[in-house]
Amino acid sequence: MVAQKTDSAIRQKSIPALVLIYSDGFIETYGEKNLDVFIINVPETDSKRAELLAEEYVEINIPVRHRHIYTPGLIRAVKLGRVVTADEIYETRQSLSMIRAMEPINFLSNMEATS
């Protein structure tokens, strides 16, 4: 029971944030005025040594006020960015259109089943 209360308390205190990453690399962040966001570009790496140097670069360039949150335990979301193609948008719209067209059929089927 205590764990549930703690999880609930954390969720109530959380401040929603939204990050949009465009195909050209442009990034927008959305959130309340009290959300303090800092974005850093991590250098591309091609070896373990380069990864260590990139990590060092990040650590050096994070503002002091953000350093305490740069820890694995505080990661809140992870996603591999990729470009959404026009074909995918078209296919999604087609699928939604087909689902919407089926809704009246499902409604009638459910009505007949309950009668």
VMD Tcl script that draws the C-alpha trace (Angstrom):
set ca {
  {0.00 0.00 0.00}
  {2.80 2.44 0.80}
  {4.37 1.91 -2.64}
  {1.07 2.72 -4.35}
  {0.74 5.96 -2.42}
  {4.31 6.90 -3.29}
  {3.77 6.18 -7.02}
  {0.54 8.16 -6.94}
  {2.23 11.08 -5.19}
  {5.01 11.10 -7.78}
  {2.50 11.12 -10.65}
  {0.57 13.99 -9.07}
  {3.75 16.07 -8.74}
  {5.01 15.35 -12.25}
  {5.05 18.18 -14.73}
  {4.13 17.15 -18.28}
  {6.60 17.98 -21.04}
  {6.45 17.34 -24.77}
  {9.42 17.17 -27.14}
  {8.97 17.28 -30.92}
  {11.91 16.30 -33.11}
  {11.58 17.24 -36.77}
  {13.21 15.35 -39.64}
  {15.69 18.20 -40.18}
  {16.86 17.93 -36.56}
  {14.88 20.94 -35.30}
  {13.62 20.36 -31.74}
  {10.70 22.01 -29.94}
  {9.92 21.51 -26.27}
  {6.55 22.28 -24.69}
  {5.81 22.61 -21.00}
  {4.77 24.87 -18.18}
  {6.72 28.07 -17.55}
  {8.45 26.53 -14.54}
  {9.93 23.73 -16.69}
  {13.64 24.46 -17.19}
  {14.78 22.66 -20.35}
  {18.32 22.41 -21.69}
  {19.01 20.62 -24.98}
  {22.43 19.36 -25.93}
  {23.60 17.76 -29.16}
  {25.59 14.63 -28.39}
  {28.48 14.24 -30.85}
  {28.35 11.31 -33.27}
  {30.62 8.43 -32.31}
  {32.21 5.53 -34.14}
  {34.18 3.82 -31.38}
  {34.22 3.17 -27.64}
  {36.84 5.89 -27.20}
  {34.67 8.36 -29.13}
  {31.68 7.42 -26.94}
  {33.71 8.25 -23.83}
  {34.76 11.58 -25.33}
  {31.15 12.36 -26.27}
  {30.06 11.60 -22.71}
  {32.77 13.89 -21.41}
  {31.64 16.59 -23.86}
  {28.08 16.32 -22.56}
  {29.14 16.44 -18.91}
  {31.27 19.55 -19.50}
  {28.52 21.37 -21.40}
  {25.58 20.69 -19.07}
  {24.76 23.80 -17.03}
  {25.39 23.43 -13.30}
  {21.66 23.68 -12.51}
  {21.01 20.57 -14.66}
  {23.94 18.37 -13.61}
  {22.13 16.71 -10.70}
  {19.53 15.22 -13.05}
  {22.04 13.71 -15.50}
  {21.90 10.24 -14.01}
  {20.44 6.97 -15.39}
  {17.90 6.76 -12.56}
  {16.27 9.98 -13.73}
  {15.78 9.08 -17.40}
  {12.08 9.64 -18.07}
  {11.69 8.63 -21.70}
  {13.76 7.05 -24.42}
  {12.92 6.78 -28.08}
  {14.90 6.23 -31.22}
  {14.08 9.12 -33.52}
  {13.15 8.41 -37.10}
  {11.50 10.24 -39.96}
  {7.80 9.56 -40.54}
  {7.23 9.21 -44.28}
  {4.31 10.48 -46.35}
  {3.47 6.85 -47.18}
  {3.11 6.04 -43.47}
  {0.80 9.01 -42.97}
  {-1.29 7.92 -45.95}
  {-1.49 4.32 -44.68}
  {-2.51 5.53 -41.21}
  {-5.25 7.72 -42.69}
  {-6.48 4.81 -44.83}
  {-6.58 2.52 -41.79}
  {-8.48 5.12 -39.75}
  {-10.91 5.65 -42.60}
  {-11.59 1.91 -42.80}
  {-12.10 1.68 -39.03}
  {-14.50 4.62 -39.07}
  {-16.43 3.05 -41.95}
  {-16.77 -0.14 -39.90}
  {-18.04 1.58 -36.75}
  {-21.71 1.66 -37.87}
  {-21.45 -2.04 -38.81}
  {-20.01 -2.91 -35.40}
  {-22.68 -0.84 -33.69}
  {-25.47 -2.65 -35.57}
  {-23.87 -6.06 -34.91}
  {-23.64 -5.28 -31.18}
  {-27.27 -4.13 -31.13}
  {-28.43 -7.36 -32.80}
  {-26.33 -9.48 -30.44}
  {-27.82 -7.88 -27.34}
  {-31.43 -8.09 -28.57}
}
mol new
graphics top color blue
foreach p $ca { graphics top sphere $p radius 0.5 }
foreach p [lrange $ca 0 end-1] q [lrange $ca 1 end] { graphics top cylinder $p $q radius 0.2 }
display resetview
